[in-house]
Amino acid sequence: MLFTHLVDLIHTRFNLMSCIGNAAGRVNIFLFCNSESDVSVHDNLYVFNAADYLSAPEKPINSLIICSEDSQQELLDSLRGSGRNVLFCRPEMQTEVLNFVQLVLNRSLKESDNYSVFLQMIISGRDLSYVLSEAARQCGGQLVAIDFSGKVLAHSSPWKDIDPEWRMFIKEGYCPADHMQHFYSRLLQRKEISILAYSYRCEDTGIYYLSCPIVINGYAHGYVFTLSTEELKSPLANDITQIMSRVAADYIRRNDPEVNSHTQLYRRLVVDILGGESREAIADRLTSGKFSLPSRMRTMFVKPLYYSCGDLLKTLGSQLSAVFNAAPPIQYRDGLMLLLPADSAYEDTGRAALAFLDKLSVANHLRTGISNVFNTLQDLPQYYAQSREAIALADRLRLTKHTILYSDVAFFSLIGHLSEGAHIRDFCHPALAALSSYDRENGTELFDTARVYVETNCNQKETAERLHTHRNTISYRKQQIQQITGIDFQNTEELFQLRYSFKIYAYLAA
C-alpha cells in the first residue's frame, strides 16, 4: 500500500508526526534495522532507533524512527525536501504502533489478493454489476455504484429486504437530486479525511450505509455504497466496499480511459438522454452533477461523408473541442456531437470556429448539421435529430456546402414529413408544370430561368450572371414565361408560392 495511505490509517489511532517526501512510496512489510542494514528495497518500511538512522550511510525511502518527542522536531526539519518518507514514534508507543502497522499491512495484502480476483472478472469480460453481485455474497449487503450525477452505474442483485426507495432508484437507473445532496452532506460531516469506508445510519429509513468514493485520476467520480438493514461491523464489509470502489474506478477507466471524471459524467448523461432517459431523471442528474450549460444552445453533428473512422473522430474531437470552446464532443453512432452556445457573446467566436470547421471539412470530407436554438437539455433528442436531418437533406439535395443549418433546409423536412398518400405537386404553383412541359416539347430553358429569377428576388442582372447568358436573353425569356403562364412577378404572394414550389420540385427531383 502507499506510505501516505498507511500514515492516514495510523493517524486515525495515534497522534504521530510524519514527513511525506515521496507520495508514490509503497510499503509491503516492515523490518527492524541498524546502521549497517541493507535498505535497498524501496517497498519495505525500515524501523530504526534515532542513533542508527543518523549514522546509517544510506537512508531508505520509507522509515519509522523510534525517538523521543524532544528530538522529533529536529529530525523532521533535517528531512524536509529529502524526498524520503518518515514516521516518528515515541519509545513507549512502539509496540502498539508496530502491532497496528502489521495488522494494516496484512489486511492490505489480503485486500490486494481479493482485488486481483475481482479485477480478473472485469478483464475476463464480466460487467460491473456481476462483480458487485459476487462481492455482495461475501459482505452480506446490497452494493450499488453511482456517479455524482446520480446515475446508477451498476448494482448487485437486489435483495428482497432492500429499502423500497433504493429498489426504485435501481429500477429507474438514477438517484434524485435531493438524495445526492444528502449523500454529499453526510460526506462533509466526516471528522477526518480517510481512505476507510464511511459508516452511518439513515434515521429516516433505518438503512445502514458503508460509503467509499470512486477516485479516478485523483478526483472523486462517485460512490460505492454497501447497504444493509443491520449495522455492518465486520472488517470484511469495510474491505469489500473499499475494494469495489477501486474496481469501479478501474472499470470506468477501462471503458473510457482518455477523459476526465467530469467529462465522463457529461458524456454518460448525454448518451442516456439520446437513449430515452426521462425528463425528470435528466433534471435531477443535471442538478446533482452541477453541470454548467449555456441558457441557449444548438446541436452540431459532424459526420464523415464516405467512411466511419474511430481514430479520425477522436482527432477531430480534440480539434473541435479546442476551437469551439464548448462542451466536450461526444462520439455518438457514426459521428461527433457538440453542444454550441447560441448567445450573442459567442457570435464572433462561433463564426471563426465555423470557418475553421469548413477547412477541416474539405480536408477530411466531412458534413456538418446544426440545429435550431433550444433552451433545455431535456429537448436534446429533438434537436440532435434536426442536426442529423440537415445532413441527410443536404445529401439528398446534392448541396455543395459542408455546413448546413437546419433552418436552411427545414422546408424540405416539412415536405418529407407529409403523409405518403399526399400528392405533393398538388401544392405547387401550376406554372411550374406548364414550364416544365413547354421545355420538354421545345428544348427551351424557361423552367430554370424562372427558378433563378425568383431565387435572385427578380434581379435580371444576377439571373443572367448565374445562368451565364446575356441580360437581353433573360428579358426575352421572362416575356415568354409570362405569356405561357400568366405569372405576375410583382405579386408578392405569387412569388412566395413560386419559391416554395421550386423547392418542392428540387426535393422531388433529388
Secondary structure, DSSP 8 states (H G I E B T S, - for coil): -BHHHHHHHHHTT----EE-S-TT-B-SEEEE--TTS----TTEEEEEEHHHHHH-SS--SEEEEE--HHHHHHHHHHHTTS--EEEEE-GGGHHHHHHHHHHHHHHHHHHHHHHHHHHHHHHTT--HHHHHHHHHHHHTSEEEEEETT-BEEEE----TTS-HHHHHHHHHTB--HHHHHHHHHHHHT-SS--SS-EEEE-TTT--EEEEEEEEETTEEEEEEEEEESS----HHHHHHHHHHHHHHHHHHHHHSTTS-HHHHHHHHHHHHHHTT--HHHHHHHHHHTT----SSEEEEEEEESS---HHHHHHHHHHHHHHH--S--EEETTEEEEEEE-SGGGHHHHHHHHHHHHHHHHHHTEEEEE---BS-GGGHHHHHHHHHHHHHHHHHTT---SEEEHHHHHHHHHHHTS-TT--GGGGS-HHHHHHHHHHHHH---HHHHHHHHHHTTS-HHHHHHHTTS-HHHHHHHHHHHHHHH---TT-HHHHHHHHHHHHHHHHHH-
